[in-house]
Amino acid sequence: MSTFRRLPRATGLTAAKLKTYLAEFSPVENLRSFGTNIVPDLVSGLTVAVIALPLALAFGAMVPELGPAAGIWAAIVGGVVVGIFGGCRTGVSGPTGPKVVQLAALAATIKAVDGTVDVGFIFSVVFLSGLICVALALLRVGRFIYFTPYSVVSGFMCGIGAIILITQIPPLLGFPAPSGVWAALREIPRDLSHAHVNALVVAGSTFGAILAWPRIVAGLATLSAPLGGLRRLPGPLVGLLVGTAVANLAGLEVAFIADIPVGLPEIHLPSFSRFDEMIGPAAALAGLAVFDSLLTCLVCDTMTGSRHSSDREIFGQGLANMACGLVGGVTTATATIRSVANIKCGARTGLAAVVHGLVLLALMLGLAPLAKLVPMACLAGILVKVGIDILDYRVLPVLHRMPLTDAVCFWAVLLLTISVDLLVAMGVGITIAFVRTVQELGTLYEPELASGDADAGRQKVALPEPLRGRVLKLRLEGPLFFGVADTVYRAAAKMKDYDYLLIRLEDVPMADLSGAYLLDDILEQAERQGARALLSGVRPRVGELLDRLGILAKFEEEDVCDTVDDALLRIAALHGVPPIRNLDGRLADDPAGSVDAADAVGEAGDGRILGWEPATVAVG
């Protein structure tokens, strides 16, 4: 009889369990860490704020309906809120390419009753996306980021890069930012034929300054060591200063950023009167927040050797996006460029992210009037560099050598990201990868029918003459899930003419609902043939599932055995044959060897131990 015991049902949620559960989302641990690395965190926060300023302005400009100020407020809120509540201590949050692209597409299609842009609706969607993130965190879905195939990630990032590059072509040429990819593609021929040279000069000088800055700093460092300290100035900031200086000092006629209001932001209370229209875009933004943030967290883990808390990070992003909806920020996620810079500057706690947000707040309150000096073409030049950097140069050079299924997944995600929707692209990509994985796992299950005593050399008990040809063993190896059901069904269909069926599960670590009912179907097949089924080697995880589904109860308790030998002894007892001899010379029911082995029944005339398994189905 098996030592497996039916497990008791789980008890309800206790106060202790609830306390432990909620502690995962408490900011206390983050706040306590703020005092452990103060000086490097302060320096890093200041540096990252300088990096974030031009990016935030540029991302805000990608949503013309909201303006550059919305990008700044998203960076402020993301830095402070996620720095306190997030699960990645070195991560820095703010507006990111994927999320802003999605929000820009939404903003271009949402209009109020009078035909104007419905800003309240947009910010309500951002707020609702934050609520969804909080719910996802409480459901602990963060762990699933580790199951995202790289082909999906790569196609997603290349698609985002392509969107940014395509949508910035009109601003580069001196025209307003389009409402989406298709609008940009339609307008490009016209824009090229009427391009504004001044805008091209500003954008070109900005982009050139960003590209040349690392080499310039390296050259200056060879002349004087103190000049090497200029490398701390980020390229986007240098590009912003150069592009702005070129436009203003040369008196070029180009479009500039509109006035940014000085002071605290206007509060936008969410309204859910159009909830049915909001839930789809909000879910898309929430999905991107999870996906974008946790991918960056994985990068941070690799660089620091630490491990983030996925669920806490999603929780922090949820609170930050709710705050963005209230204060008028575009949307927020953990940003790769800013997080990497944060780590390289020596940050080790969330204090750096909080300082970055507070510095941006001070700039917003005191220096907002200076923003009107920044030309829109300058921001376009910065975004072109961002779009180029987002492309996955790890995959692109080897794209023609990728496995076919990975290539299909990559191109499907990339094209759907550009042409349809980011969330649809991720869903399709993950589905393709999932189907491919299931198919490949299914091919690992290769049923093998072998007549004769195929397993006699691996067991201590052999079957005597009376049971010869009457026992069939079905051996399963590996996870028993829906992907292998058809393979096992086809193998089971070949099993005929037996009195006893022994189902070996010692090599099955887990099973899903399909796998459990597969065993139930095989049991019913045995009953239809008048055979008796037994189980051996049931692991606790599999046994608990079979018990909960009532499948284990269909077996006699003595027919659920620990080992194959125990099951064979049980079969011998059911068949009423004398004791079966062990292969080491002792009787199976006499471990001490007190009974003379010569008296054992079941030994062939030539001294061999008889064992018979007319068909062994080895699945694995």
Secondary structure as UniProt FT lines:
FT   HELIX           15..23
FT   TURN            24..25
FT   HELIX           28..33
FT   HELIX           34..36
FT   HELIX           38..61
FT   TURN            64..66
FT   HELIX           68..77
FT   HELIX           78..82
FT   HELIX           83..85
FT   TURN            89..90
FT   STRAND          93..94
FT   HELIX           97..107
FT   TURN            108..109
FT   TURN            113..114
FT   HELIX           119..138
FT   TURN            139..140
FT   HELIX           142..147
FT   HELIX           150..167
FT   HELIX           169..172
FT   TURN            173..174
FT   HELIX           181..193
FT   HELIX           197..223
FT   HELIX           225..232
FT   HELIX           235..249
FT   TURN            250..251
FT   TURN            273..274
FT   HELIX           275..304
FT   HELIX           310..327
FT   STRAND          333..334
FT   HELIX           336..344
FT   TURN            345..346
FT   HELIX           351..367
FT   HELIX           368..373
FT   HELIX           376..390
FT   TURN            393..395
FT   HELIX           396..401
FT   HELIX           404..419
FT   HELIX           422..444
FT   TURN            454..455
FT   HELIX           456..458
FT   HELIX           465..467
FT   TURN            468..470
FT   STRAND          471..477
FT   HELIX           482..484
FT   HELIX           485..492
FT   TURN            493..494
FT   STRAND          500..507
FT   HELIX           513..528
FT   TURN            529..530
FT   STRAND          532..536
FT   HELIX           540..548
FT   TURN            549..550
FT   HELIX           552..554
FT   HELIX           557..559
FT   STRAND          560..561
FT   HELIX           564..575
FT   STRAND          581..582
FT   TURN            583..584
FT   TURN            588..589
FT   TURN            591..592
FT   HELIX           597..599
FT   TURN            605..606
FT   STRAND          616..619
//
